Amino acid sequence: MNKFDFKKYHIKAMNAQNEEEKANINLELKEYYASLSEEDKKIFNEELQSFLIKEMANIKSVYNGASQN
């Protein structure tokens, strides 16, 4: 099980009303990262990379499905 909930930030950013709100979400995430121990930063980075790879695979899958129609 993952220690960090990246989906929460991803959904918040997708639902942001404007660029300022997105910037505030990014700042919140950066401040959270800065507060972590070095060990947790390593875990955070590994889990973030895994999350991004999964999200890109999901997007690719949707795109491929849509382009075949």
Buried (B, 14 or more C-beta within 10 A) or exposed (E): EEEBEBEEBBEBBEEBEEEEEBEBBEEEBEEEBEEBEEEEEEBBEEBBEEBEEEEEEEEEEEEEEEEEE
